Amino acid sequence: MMLLYIHVPFCRRKCRYCAFYSEPLRGDGQLRLWLNALLTDMRRQADALGHPRVRTVFFGGGTPSLLSPAAFGQILDAAAVCFSLDGDAEISMEANPDSVNAENAAGFRTAGVNRVSLGAQALDDALLNAVGRVHDKAAAIAAFRALRTAGFDNVGLDFIWGLPDETLASWKTQLSEAVALGPEHLSCYGLTLEEGTPLFRERASLNFPDEEESAAMYEEGGDLLESAGYKQYEISNYAKPGRACRHNLGYWAGEDYLGLGPDAVSCLNGRRVTQPSDLGAWLSAVDAGQDAAETEILGFRERVEELVMLRLRTAEGLRLDDYRVLTGRDFLADNRSLIDALTRRSMAELRNGRFFLTRKGMLVSNAVIEQCFETIPTTTEVDV
């Protein structure tokens, strides 16, 4: 059993904060080349893996909503042939408001997509303009309503907090407006200034929220969402009961996944495989029947780091027995001083055999995880 990820590497225009791999869409011919290569590679990979069961499919990017509904239909029909696709599989699509309308929303639903993550990013026109989004607030709301009219009953809204000139008050206002729309899911990511992006280059001249206000955005924003019935289940994700993204939950639980398309990553049987971040190189490799991916064999330490990092991102946290089974060691004993300090400050809790970070602790999750990495043994102590 595995998860299937499909990377759509096209965008209408690069946002000023984005460091993900994408290219400007240059016409239908380019799309056809990508689609034909994707279907070819899907068949090859499925044959090599023995046509495994797939329980979720996720279209990420880039901007998957730039594809036509017919293209989604082709890809999902091929996936049903190449793999054992669960009848109730979660089929997720990332979408941008500028490329969703009543007609194609209905087409996406007919093609088999049953969950949409709509990249609103903000409900404030000045903020949207500052980060280079091509839509405005009205377009985001119109796209959400088009998805509802098309019959989508599982729609998420994606936001970024900590944008230039954003305040705690404006952030909470946007969240309240989002809640009023009634999405099933909200993803709220703190802005990261990625090297090489315009926002990174211009950071000295921009007015970002300070550390204290950023912390308040995260904590008070999370409180607002939970009071509205959205449970936090991961550092940046909130959902109505039963509406957590099954695909992403699979990542955080350490399930195997296959990534198709340029820049896509797979993790299968302890091997991490990364496709080239270049459409031309990827197309050439697929056309030649070759594999241009880089492969990393995950050793013992890498597997333990993955376990700690992924589990501590979630609200459920790290199950102590999982750590003991993998390492032969006691996580609490290895990290006693850190755990004591975090629990005293209400940044973490121990309960029912799990160690997890509170919302306050999630603010410094990267630092906590790095400290946990320092105590990971170099070899397993489990009897073999």
N, C-alpha and C positions, 0 to 999 in steps of 0.2 A: 504494500500500500504506500502511496506517496502523494505529494502535492505537485501540481503543475503550474509553473509560472511562465508567462509569455511576455517578452519585452517588446513593446512597440516604440521604436526609437525616433519618432517624429513629433515635432512641436510646431505650432504656428509661429511662435517667437519665444526665445529663451528669456525666462524671468531673471531678474537682477540678482536673485539669491541662489539660483539653482546651479548645483555642481553635478547633477546626474547626467549620464550620457544621453544626448539627444541631438538630432540634426533638424534643420529647417526642412519642411516638406516641400519638395520641388515638383510635385505633380503626380498624376495617377500612374505614370510609368514606373516611378521609383517605388510606389506602393506595391505594384504588381510584382516587381522583382523581389521585394522583401517577403511578400505573401507566398510566392511560389517556393522560395528558398526555405521559408519556415515550414511549409507542408512537407517538403523533401526531407528536411532535417528531423521533423517529428516522426516520420515513418522510419528513418534510420535509427533514431534513438529508441523508439518503441521496440523494434526488432531486436536491438542489442540487449535491451532490458527484459525481454520476454513478455512484453505487453502487460505490465503490471496494473493493478487496480489504482485508480485515481479518484480521490474523494473531493478535491477542490481544484478549481482552475482560476487563476488570477491574471488579468490583463493589466500590466503596469507600463509606465513609460517615463518620459515622453507623454504623449496624449493619445491614449487608445481611442477616445471618442472621435478622432479624426478619421478612423476607419469607417467604411460603410457597413450597415447592418448585414449586407450580403457577405462581406469579408468575415465578419464574426460567424455567420452561419457556416461558411466553408471551414473555418478553423475548428469550430465545435463539432461539426459533422466528422471531420478527420480525426479529432480526438476520441470520438465515440468508437471509431473503427480501430484506431491504433492502440487504445487502452481499454481496460475494463472500467468505464466511467460510471460511477455510482448514479443510480436513478435520481437521488435527491442531492446530487453534487451542488455545492455552492459555486456559482459562476460569477465572479466579481470583475468589475470593470472600473478603472479610474477614468474620470471624465472631467473636462473643463467646461465651465458654463457657456463659453463662446461657441462651443461645437456641439451643443445639445439643443434640440428643438422638438416640437411636438411630433414631427414626422419621423426623425431618426430615433427618438426615444421609443416610439412604438415598434420600430424595426429592431432595435437592440433587444427588446423584450421578446419579440417573436423569434429572434435568432437563438434565444436560450439564455441570455444574460438574466440573472435573477437578483443581483446585488450591485449597487453603484456607489462608489466613493466620489462625491462631487467636490472638486477642488475650489471651494469658494475662497479660501485663504483669508479673507476679511469681508466684513459687511460695512465698509467705509470707503468711499470713492477716493479720498485723498491717500489713504494707506495703500489701496490697490494700485494707484498710479505711481506711488513712490517705489514700489517693488517691481514695476514693469508688467503687471497683469494686463491682459488685453480685454478683460470684461469689467463691468461695473457692478455695483450692488444690485441694481434692478435686473441685470442679466442673470446673476446668480439665483435670485429668487424665482425668476421666470423659468430657468432650467430645472430647478427643484420641482416646481409645479408641473412642468411638462413630464417629468419622470413619474410623478404621482398619477397624472392623467393617463399615462401609458400603462399603468397597472403595477408599477414597482412598489412593493410593500416593504422593501429593505433598502433604504437609502441612507447613506452617511454623508455628513458634511465635514470637510477637512479645513482646518484653520492653522494659521501661524500667529503666535503671540510674540511680543517683544520687537515689533516692527519700528522703524524710525518714526519718531514723534507720537508713538502710541502711548496712551496712559492707561492706568488701571481702570479708570471710569469708562473709557471708551471700549476697552476689552470686555468688561462685564456687560456693557450695553449690547455689544455684538453677540455675546453668548446668549443673552436674554432674547434677542431677536431670532437667533438660530433655534432656540428651544421652542419658541412660539410657532415655528414652522412644523415642528413635530418629527424630526428625523429619528431613525432608529439608532443611529450611531453618530458619535462625534470624535474626530481625531484632532488633537490640539498640540501642535509641535512648537517648541521654543525655537526661535530663529537661531540658526547657526551660521556664522560668517565663514563661508568656505573660501579658502585661498583660490584666487583666480577669478572670482565672481566680481561684478561691478560693485556690489555692496561692500565687499571686503576691501577693494581698492579705495573706496570713498569713505571708509569707516571713520576717519578722523574728522570729517566735516559733517557727519550725520549725528542726529540727536537720538540716541537709543535710551530706553529705560535703564535706570541704574540697577544695581544688584538687588537692592531692597524692593524696588517696585516690581522688578521681574519676578522675584520670589512671591510677592503678593498676587501677581497675575496668575501664577501657577496654583498657589494654594487656594485663593479665594475663587478663582475660576473653577477649580475642581469642586469646591464646596457648592457653588451655584449649580453645577451640573448634577451633582449627586442629590441635591435637594429637589431637583426637577425629575428625578427618577432614573438618571443615567449612572450606572455603577462603573467605577473605574476598575478596569481589569488589566491594564498595562500602563506604563509610565505616561503615555500620551493618548490613551484610548479609553472611551467611555461608551457604554451601550445600554439600551433598554434590556430587560431580562430576556435571555435567549437570543440576543442579536449581536453578540460578540462575533467578530470576523473569524470564521472557522479556519480560513487559510492562514492568517497570521498567528492564531493560537497554535497551529501546527508547527510553525517555525519555532516559536518560543518553547514548545514541548520537545523540540529536537527531532521531529519527524523528517524522513527523507523527502527531498524535493528535487524536481527536474526543472531547470530553466532553459528556455528556448529563445533564440534571438541574440543579436549583438549585445554584449555587456551583461547577458544573463548569467546567473550563478546557479549551480546545482550542488547539492550535497547528498551523496548516495553511498551507502555502505562505507562511511568513513573517508570518503574522497570528496574534496571540494574542487569543482571544475568551474573555471571562469572563462566565458567567451570573450573574444577581443572587443574592445570598446571602439570599434570602427566598422561601420556598415560595409564598406567596400571589402575589407579584409574578411569579414564574416561571409559575405556573399561569395567571394572567390573560393573560400574553403569549402563551403557547402556544394558549390558547383563542381569542384574537383573531387568531391567525395572524401575530403580530408577533414581532420579535426585540428583546428587552430587554437583550441582552448588550452589554458594553463591548468595543470592538475597538481593539487597538493594533497598528500596523504596526511590525514590528521593523526598525529601521534598521541600518546597518553596525555601529555600536558595540554595539548590543544583541545582534546575532548573534555577535559576537566574544566578548562577555561570557558568553553562553550556552555557547559552545563551551568556554571555559576553565573556567567554573564546573562544568558537568556532567561534563566529562572528568576534572577533578581530584578529583571525588568517588569515582571508580572506582579499583580496584587497578591497572588497565592504564594509567591516566593519559591524558595529552594526547599525541596523535601529532603530532610536530613538523611533519610535512608538511601536516597538516590546517590548522594555524595559518598556515603559509606560503602555502598555496593561497588561504585566505580573505583574508589581510591583505597578502600580498606582503612580509612581514617575517620576521625570524629571531627566534623566541621566546627562544632562548638568549641571543642578543646583547642583546635588550631587557631581559632579567631576570637578567643575569649575576651581579650582586652577591647578589641574593636566592638564586639557585640555588646559588652557591658556599657561602653560609652554611648553607643547608639540608642540602646533601650532606655538609659537614664535620661536622654534628651528627647524621648518620644519620637525618635527617627526610625525605629525598627521594633519588631515584636517577635517573640517566640510563642508559637501556639500550635497545638495538634501536630507536633513533629515537623513543623515548618519554620523557617526563618524568612521574614519578609520585611521590606521597607514600608514605612508609612508614607503618606503623601509628602510630608516634610522631609523624610529621608530620601525620597525619590529625586528631590532637587539636587542632591549630591551623589546620585547613584554611580556616576562614573568614578568618582574618587573612592567610594566604598568598594566597588568591584575591583579596582586596581589594588587596593590593600588586601583583598581576599586572594588575588592572584599571587601575592608574595608568599603566601603560606602553602601553596599547592606543592605537593611532593613531586619529585622528578620521576619517580617510578611508582607503580601500584604496589600496595601491600596486601592485595587480595591474593589468596592462594590460587594457584593455577596448576 
